[in-house]
């Protein structure tokens, strides 16, 4: 990932968890959660991309337990297609199996209060960490 800033998206029907890894710090970290129903949703994504000088996107791809495509898989693919109309950045798919479960378990283990959006942003960081690991980028 030399000289690339990556943004990962955990796409849900209501929210999109966002995580980032930059070329100077190749560690995936949660960034924010965006409300898909917000009027300025696409502008918010563009603002994040511009503010962090994002070069590429990593989108979590949900699948069924046996790896099959599901209704949510198709919804995320449709989102990615719409996103490509908004941003001219390379997109990469990354399996998101159990990332939300892992995020919830991590936040539960930390104790304290958290919001559903915190789960989404942390899940996005796990998606990005998995992508970086598969690309051979040391974390």
N, C-alpha and C positions, 0 to 999 in steps of 0.2 A: 504494500500500500504506500510506497514512497510518494511523498508530495501530494497525497490525496486526503481530503477531508470527507468522511463518510457520515451519512445520516441514515439511521435505521428507523423503520416505521412498523409498529404493531397495530395493524388496522382492525378496528372493531366497527360495529354498526353505529355506535354513538360517539366513540372516542378513538383517537389515534395516539398511541404512545410513541414518543420520539426519543432517540438516543443518538449519541455522537461519538466518533473517534476521529482525532485529528492526526495529521502527519507527524506532529511533534510529540504527541502523547497517544500511542496506539492502544489505548485502553478504552473499551466501550464504557460509556457512562450515561445514565439517564439524563435527559435534558428537560423535557416538559411533556405535557399531555394536551392535545388540542381537541376541542369540541367540534365534531363533524357537522353539527346543526347550526353552528355560528354562521352568521351572514358573511363574515369575512374569513371563513375557513381557509380558502385557497390563498388569500393574501397573507394569512398567518404562516402558512407553509413557506411561501415565497420569502417572507421576512426572515424566517429562521435560516433558510438556505443562503440568503444574501449576507446576513449577519455573521454566519460562520464559514462563509466562503466554501460551501459544499460542492464537491466535484462529482460525487456518485451517491446513489440511493440504494439501500438494501431494504427489501420489503419482505416481511415475514409471510410465508405461505402456509396457511392452515390445510391440513389433510385429515382424513379419517384415521382411525387407529390402525388400519391395514394399509395406509398410504394412499388410499383412494381419494379422488376429488369429491368434494362435498359442495353444498350450496354456499357455504362460507368461502370455500376456495374460489368459486366463480365470482362471488361478490368482491373479493380482494383483487382478483384479476381485472374486474371492471373498474375498480378504484384506480389500479395502476395504469390502466389505459387512459382514464380521465386525467390522472396526474401527469402522464407524458404529454398531454395536450397543454398543460399548465407550465411545465418545466422541461427544458431540453437537457436533461441529465441522463447519463446511463443508469439503468435500473438492473439490480441483481435480485434474484429470488433466494430466500433462505428458509429452510424448513423451520417452522416455529413450534414443533411438537413439544408440548408440556412447558413452554416458557412461562405462561401465565400461572400455571400451578407452582412452578419453582419460585416465581416472584412472590406469590402469596405466602408460600412457606417461609421464604427469607424474611419478609416483612413481619410475619407472625413471630418468628424467632427473635427478632429485634425488640419486640414488644412495642408498646405505645400505639397511638392512633395513626391510621393512614386512610387515605381515600382510594377509591377504585382507580382513579387516574395514576396514583403512585404505582399500582400494580402494572398498569399499561406501560408506563415509562421504564420501569425496571425490566419488564418482559422484553421491551425493545432493545435494552442494553444486552440482554442474553442472546437475542437474535443476532445482534451485531458481533458479540463476542464469538458466537459459533461461526459466523461468516469469516471473521478474521482468522480464527483457528484453521478453518478449512483452506484458507488462502495461504496458510503457512506464515502468517504474520505473528511474530512473537508478542505475547501480552505480558 
